[in-house]
Amino acid sequence: ADSVVDLLSQAVLSLATRYIKLHDPDYPVGRTRLEALSVLASAGIMTMASIEVIQFSCMDLMGGFEGRIPRLDVSISMYIVLSIGIFFKLILYVYCNWANRVAESDSLEALAEDHLNDVMSNTAALVATSIAYHAKGGWWVDPAGAIFISVAIIYRWLFVMRDQVKKVVGFTAPPEFIQQIENIAKKHDKRLLVDCTRAYYFGARFNVEMEIV
């Protein structure tokens, strides 16, 4: 399930990036808002997947307390696969963070968040499953761990969604950015006076409106 939602969310981000780069006269100011919308869609996909994990984990807990203790198939292959996944996801997280500092892309930031969440969830799965399998009467640790890590992932994605919603609806630019724009205008000509400056998010970038005298 984790792999499927990863592929689905990354396909959404890739498709949005492709359409942003394509020029279309029907969109005179471009389609940069698609980036924020694609990040919102990806965050929604990840959140729904985590909610599903919580739902199944609650069912396992209820069944276990009623005597239907879930069986765990723990083998050396599970440890190998999860360890390899954690290792490569950690590398991808570091790479996406580095690329985001260079390109300053919301899509790369979302990918970095996704990889970090995968590292967290796979590590938690490895630890919780081991405890549930080896500890006597510790079967409940596996679904409880799944609920805990899913809640943490939802919490992190909600922050990402909050930031992207602000960018879609036109949240104001930082004061230091507005001041920088005004300084550029004032240095252009000594006779020029800046009457009003409005700078706000237009998708992932800023739109600036300035009234001068």
C-alpha positions in Angstrom: 0.0 0.0 0.0 2.9 2.4 0.9 4.5 1.7 -2.5 1.3 2.2 -4.4 0.5 5.6 -2.8 4.1 6.7 -3.3 3.9 6.0 -7.0 0.5 7.6 -7.3 1.5 10.8 -5.5 4.8 11.1 -7.5 2.9 10.6 -10.7 0.7 13.5 -9.7 3.7 15.7 -9.0 5.4 14.7 -12.2 2.3 15.4 -14.3 1.9 18.8 -12.7 5.5 19.7 -13.4 5.1 18.7 -17.0 2.1 20.9 -17.5 3.7 23.9 -15.8 6.6 23.8 -18.2 4.3 23.6 -21.3 3.3 27.1 -22.6 -0.4 27.5 -23.4 -1.8 30.8 -24.6 -5.1 30.0 -22.7 -3.1 30.5 -19.5 -1.4 34.0 -20.0 0.2 34.0 -16.5 1.2 30.3 -16.7 0.1 27.4 -14.6 2.4 27.6 -11.7 -0.4 27.1 -9.2 -0.6 23.5 -10.4 2.5 22.8 -8.3 0.8 23.8 -5.1 -2.4 21.9 -6.1 -0.3 18.8 -6.9 1.3 19.0 -3.5 -2.1 19.3 -1.9 -3.3 16.2 -3.9 -0.2 14.2 -2.8 -0.7 15.2 0.8 -4.3 14.1 0.6 -3.4 10.7 -0.9 -0.8 10.1 1.9 -3.3 11.2 4.6 -6.0 8.9 3.3 -3.5 6.0 3.2 -2.5 6.7 6.8 -6.2 6.8 7.8 -6.7 3.4 6.2 -3.7 2.1 8.3 -5.3 3.4 11.4 -8.6 1.8 10.6 -7.1 -1.6 10.0 -4.9 -1.3 13.1 -8.0 -0.5 15.2 -9.7 -3.6 13.8 -6.7 -5.7 14.7 -6.6 -4.3 18.3 -10.3 -4.9 18.8 -10.0 -8.5 17.4 -6.9 -9.2 19.5 -8.6 -8.1 22.8 -11.5 -10.3 21.9 -9.2 -13.3 21.5 -8.5 -13.2 17.8 -4.8 -12.3 18.0 -3.3 -11.5 14.6 -0.5 -13.7 13.3 2.7 -12.1 12.2 4.8 -13.6 9.5 8.3 -12.5 10.5 11.2 -13.7 8.5 14.8 -12.6 7.7 13.5 -11.4 4.3 11.3 -8.8 6.1 14.2 -7.4 7.9 16.3 -7.3 4.8 13.6 -5.6 2.6 12.7 -3.0 5.2 16.4 -2.2 6.0 17.2 -1.7 2.3 14.1 0.5 2.0 15.0 2.6 4.9 18.6 3.0 3.6 17.5 4.1 0.1 14.7 6.3 1.3 17.2 8.1 3.6 19.5 8.7 0.6 16.5 10.1 -1.4 15.5 12.3 1.5 19.0 13.8 1.7 19.1 14.3 -2.1 15.7 15.9 -2.3 16.6 18.3 0.5 19.8 19.3 -1.3 18.0 19.7 -4.6 15.3 21.8 -3.0 17.9 24.2 -1.6 19.1 24.7 -5.2 15.8 24.8 -7.1 13.4 25.9 -4.3 10.6 23.7 -5.5 7.5 22.8 -3.5 7.4 19.5 -5.4 10.9 18.6 -4.2 9.9 19.7 -0.6 6.9 17.3 -0.8 9.1 14.5 -2.1 11.6 15.0 0.7 8.7 15.0 3.3 7.4 11.8 1.7 10.8 10.0 1.9 11.3 11.1 5.5 7.8 9.8 6.4 8.7 6.5 4.8 11.9 6.3 6.8 9.9 6.9 10.0 7.1 4.4 9.1 9.5 1.6 8.0 11.7 2.0 11.0 8.6 2.0 13.3 7.3 -1.1 11.5 10.6 -2.9 11.9 10.8 -2.1 15.6 7.1 -2.7 16.4 6.9 -5.9 14.5 10.0 -7.3 16.2 8.6 -6.4 19.7 5.2 -7.9 18.9 6.7 -11.1 17.6 9.4 -11.7 20.2 7.8 -10.3 23.4 5.3 -12.5 25.2 1.8 -10.9 25.1 3.2 -8.0 23.0 1.0 -8.6 19.9 -0.7 -5.2 20.5 2.6 -3.3 19.9 2.4 -3.8 16.1 -1.1 -2.2 15.5 -0.5 0.4 18.3 2.8 1.3 16.6 1.1 1.6 13.2 -1.6 3.9 14.7 1.1 6.1 16.4 3.3 6.5 13.3 0.2 7.1 11.1 -1.1 9.9 13.3 2.4 11.5 13.2 2.5 11.3 9.4 -1.0 12.8 9.1 0.1 15.6 11.5 3.1 16.4 9.3 1.2 16.4 6.1 -1.5 18.7 7.6 1.3 21.3 8.0 2.3 20.9 4.4 -1.3 21.2 3.3 -1.8 24.4 5.4 1.2 26.0 3.7 0.1 25.1 0.2 -3.5 26.4 0.8 -2.0 29.7 1.8 -0.1 29.8 -1.5 -3.1 28.9 -3.6 -5.4 31.6 -2.0 -2.7 34.3 -2.1 -1.1 34.7 1.3 1.1 37.7 1.7 4.8 37.6 0.9 7.3 37.9 3.8 7.9 41.6 4.9 11.6 41.3 4.1 10.8 40.3 0.5 8.4 43.3 0.1 11.1 45.6 1.5 13.6 44.2 -0.9 11.3 44.9 -3.9 10.6 48.4 -2.7 14.4 49.1 -2.4 14.9 48.0 -5.9 12.2 50.4 -7.1 13.6 53.3 -5.1 17.1 52.8 -6.5 15.8 52.9 -10.0 15.3 56.6 -10.1 15.6 59.3 -7.4 12.3 61.0 -8.6 10.4 57.7 -8.1 8.2 57.3 -5.0 6.6 54.0 -4.0 3.1 54.6 -3.0 1.8 51.0 -2.3 3.3 47.5 -2.7 1.3 44.3 -2.7 3.2 41.0 -2.9 1.5 37.7 -2.5 1.8 34.1 -3.4 0.7 33.1 -6.8 1.2 29.3 -6.5 4.8 28.6 -5.6 6.0 32.0 -6.7 5.2 35.6 -5.8 3.0 38.1 -7.7 4.0 41.8 -7.1 1.8 44.8 -7.7 3.4 48.2 -7.1 1.9 51.7 -7.4 4.5 54.4 -8.0 4.5 58.1 -8.4 
